[in-house]
C-alpha cells in the first residue's frame, strides 16, 4: 500500500510537471503565441469583385489591384490568370471587356455596375515588405460567373436561325466566336468555349453541336442529323474511312452516317447541364454558355480514330516546402478524372511544363489509366479516375511535382487527329483551378507561407505571349523573390552569300526575355561548320566574316550556340542554337563538248566507240553521247551514258543494227545543273555512213 501511495504521488507530480511544461509552451493570451507576425503567410479568398484597377493600360502585362471582401489585393505584373475556358493577362481583362466597360473597366466589378455578379478566387501571400504590413499579393487568380452556377434541364426547343436552345424556361446561346459548335456568336470574348478542347460535349466527351440550318430544310454537314440515332441516348459511332481531301474542303461531299469525324447535334429532349453567365439582349435574358454537357452516351469503336477524351475533375497538391515538420498536402493528393469514348483504350496522363524561354509545352508523363468498361465488370462505361497510390510515391518530387498550370490527357499512344470540325481528337488539355497548398502544423499554430516559389510558371514566366515575353510575378507574392533563370534567344536561322562580309548573330531578344532578371552574361560559340572567328562573342550580338567558298563548292552550314548566365546565382537556364547557311557563288556557265569521234569498223553489227571531250569552269559531272539515224522516213535517236576517262575524255560504245547515215553529238552537265546545248542548238556533231 505504501508503495502504491508513493507511486500515485509520483504520477501526480509528473502530471503537474507536464501541465507546467505545456503551460509554458502554450501560455494564456498575454504571451500572444503567434506574435511577432510571420513575414509571409498564405491566404485564399473567394468572393465578389468589388473593384478592379489597372496600373498601366499601355503595358500588356500590367498588374493592378483587386478589391474583394473589403481586402485590397495587389495583382502583380505578368499575372496570367484562368477564366472558365481561356487564360488572360490582367490587362486583357480590361481590354477585352465588352461595351460599355472596356477598355477602362472590366464590367465584372460591383463598382462597374454589371448586369450580374461575378466571382473570383485568389491564392497568395500576406506579406510584410519594407515596413508595409498586411500587403496582400496574389499568386493565382481564377475568375468565373459563380463557380457552382449551372443550369440543368431538358431541351424544349431549338431556334436554328439564332442558334439558341431553350432549356427548361431559359434561352441558351453558345459563346462561340469561331462557330466551332454552331453559329458564330459571342457576348463576351473572355467567357468563350474552348476552341481546341470540346467544352460542348456529351457526358463521354464526344463533341456536340447546334445545327446551323433547320434540319427540315437542309442538313448541316458539320453537325449532321445522321450522327444521332432516333430514340437512343447510348450508341457507338461507325468506322468509316478518314475524310478525303475534297471532303475536308467541302464537308457536304461526305455521305456517312454515325461519322466520328464530325460532331453530333443536340436534339429536343436531351437533358443538358449549361454553364455560363446570364446576359441581356434586346429580347431579354439568356445564358451565354461556355460549356454544355448532354446526358448522351456516344462512344467510338475500340482502337479506332478519332477517339475523344475529356477532363472533368482536376486537383493538384503543391508538395512540401523546405520544412519536414510541416503537415502538408503532398503529391498523392493529385486527382484527375474524366471520360473517354473508347473504353478499351487506356488514357495517358501528363503534366504540361512550359519552357519559359520559348513558351513550348513539354509533356511530363504521370500515369496510364484504364477506362471503366461499364456493367457488369465496372460501373460507368467510359469513365476514368486517377489518384496516386498512398504507398510507393515520392511525395517530394517526380513525377507529380512541381505543379503545373495544365494537364494533358491522350487516348492511347496515337497522335491526335484533326476532325472536320477542326478539333484535335484523341487529346484534351485542361487548366487546373485548384491547388492544395501547405498547411500549418496544427490548429492554432502559426500560418505558413504559400509555396508559390515551386511553381515555375510563376517564378520563370510562361514564354512569349503576343510577341512579348512574360516574366516573374512582380511584386513577388512572398518575402524573398526566387531566383529567375536567364533565357538565351539565338534568333532565326539565316542564309548569307559566300564572301558577303560581316554576319551578325542576333541574340538581342534574350535581353527582352530576361526582364526583370537583372545582369546576365552572354557567350556565343561555334558548334560546327567551317571555322570562323567570332567578334563580340560575349555580347548578345556577335559577328563574323562570311567564309569564301569556291565556285561549285557545296553550301556550308555553320551552327552557333548562345548561352546566357544570370548574375543572380541561378544556373544557365538555356542554350539556344542558330544555323547560318553560307551559299557558294552561283555557277551559271554550261559545259562545252567537242563533236564525238568515231572509231571502229563502220559496218552493221560491228562495235563502234564514241569519244568526246568536255570542259567546264568547275567540272562536268556527266556526259551523254547520242546517235541518230532515219529509218523508213522516221528519225530515231538513242542515248549512251558516257564513261569518264582522263583529262576530260568521255567514251561510250554501241553496235549499229541498221545501215545508213548516222549523226553523233554529245551533251554535258555539271553539278549546278547547267547543260550544254542540244539539238537543234548544238553544232558539235559528227556524221558517218555505215554500210
C-alpha positions, 0 to 999 in steps of 0.5 A: 500500500505504501508503495502504491501511495508513493507511486500515485504521488509520483504520477501526480507530480509528473502530471503537474510537471507536464501541465507546467511544461505545456503551460509554458509552451502554450501560455494564456493570451498575454504571451500572444503565441503567434506574435511577432507576425510571420513575414509571409503567410498564405491566404485564399479568398473567394468572393465578389469583385468589388473593384478592379484597377489597372496600373498601366493600360499601355503595358500588356502585362500590367498588374493592378489591384483587386478589391474583394471582401473589403481586402485590397489585393495587389495583382502583380505584373505578368499575372496570367490568370484562368477564366472558365475556358481561356487564360488572360493577362490582367490587362486583357481583362480590361481590354477585352471587356465588352461595351460599355466597360472596356477598355477602362473597366472590366464590367465584372466589378460591383463598382462597374455596375454589371448586369450580374455578379461575378466571382473570383478566387485568389491564392497568395501571400500576406506579406510584410515588405519594407515596413508595409504590413498586411500587403496582400499579393496574389499568386493565382487568380481564377475568375468565373460567373459563380463557380457552382452556377449551372443550369440543368434541364431538358431541351424544349426547343431549338431556334436554328436561325439564332442558334439558341436552345431553350432549356427548361424556361431559359434561352441558351446561346453558345459563346462561340466566336469561331462557330466551332459548335454552331453559329458564330456568336459571342457576348463576351470574348473572355467567357468563350468555349474552348476552341481546341478542347470540346467544352460542348460535349456529351457526358463521354466527351464526344463533341456536340453541336447546334445545327446551323440550318433547320434540319427540315430544310437542309442538313448541316454537314458539320453537325449532321442529323445522321450522327444521332440515332432516333430514340437512343441516348447510348450508341457507338459511332461507325468506322468509316474511312478518314475524310478525303481531301475534297471532303475536308474542303467541302464537308457536304461531299461526305455521305456517312452516317454515325461519322466520328469525324464530325460532331453530333447535334443536340436534339429536343429532349436531351437533358443538358447541364449549361454553364455560363453567365446570364446576359441581356439582349434586346429580347431579354435574358439568356445564358451565354454558355461556355460549356454544355454537357448532354446526358448522351452516351456516344462512344467510338469503336475500340482502337479506332480514330478519332477517339475523344477524351475529356477532363472533368475533375482536376486537383493538384497538391503543391508538395512540401516546402523546405520544412519536414515538420510541416503537415502538408498536402503532398503529391498523392493528393493529385486527382484527375478524372474524366471520360473517354469514348473508347473504353478499351483504350487506356488514357495517358496522363501528363503534366504540361511544363512550359519552357519559359524561354520559348513558351513550348509545352513539354509533356511530363508523363504521370500515369496510364489509366484504364477506362471503366468498361461499364456493367457488369465488370465496372460501373460507368462505361467510359469513365476514368479516375486517377489518384496516386497510390498512398504507398510507393510515391515520392511525395517530394518530387517526380513525377507529380511535382512541381505543379503545373498550370495544365494537364494533358490527357491522350487516348492511347499512344496515337497522335491526335487527329484533326476532325472536320470540325477542326478539333484535335481528337484523341487529346484534351488539355485542361487548366487546373483551378485548384491547388492544395497548398501547405498547411500549418502544423496544427490548429492554432499554430502559426500560418505558413507561407504559400509555396508559390516559389515551386511553381515555375510558371510563376517564378520563370514566366510562361514564354512569349505571349503576343510577341512579348515575353512574360516574366516573374510575378512582380511584386513577388507574392512572398518575402524573398523573390526566387531566383529567375533563370536567364533565357538565351534567344539565338534568333532565326536561322539565316542564309548569307552569300559566300564572301558577303562580309560581316554576319551578325548573330542576333541574340538581342531578344534574350535581353527582352526575355530576361526582364526583370532578371537583372545582369546576365552574361552572354557567350556565343560559340561555334558548334560546327561548320567551317571555322570562323572567328567570332567578334563580340562573342560575349555580347548578345550580338556577335559577328563574323566574316562570311567564309569564301567558298569556291565556285561549285563548292557545296553550301556550308552550314555553320551552327552557333550556340548562345548561352546566357548566365544570370548574375543572380546565382541561378544556373544557365537556364538555356542554350539556344542554337542558330544555323547560318547557311553560307551559299557558294557563288552561283555557277551559271556557265554550261559545259562545252563538248567537242563533236564525238569521234568515231572509231571502229569498223563502220559496218552493221553489227560491228562495235563502234566507240564514241569519244568526246571531250568536255570542259567546264569552269568547275567540272562536268559531272556527266556526259551523254553521247547520242546517235541518230539515224532515219529509218523508213522516213522516221528519225530515231535517236538513242542515248549512251551514258558516257564513261569518264576517262582522263583529262576530260575524255568521255567514251561510250560504245554501241553496235549499229543494227541498221545501215545508213547515215548516222549523226553523233553529238554529245551533251554535258552537265555539271553539278549546278545543273547547267547543260550544254546545248542540244539539238537543234542548238548544238553544232558539235556533231559528227556524221558517218555512213555505215554500210 
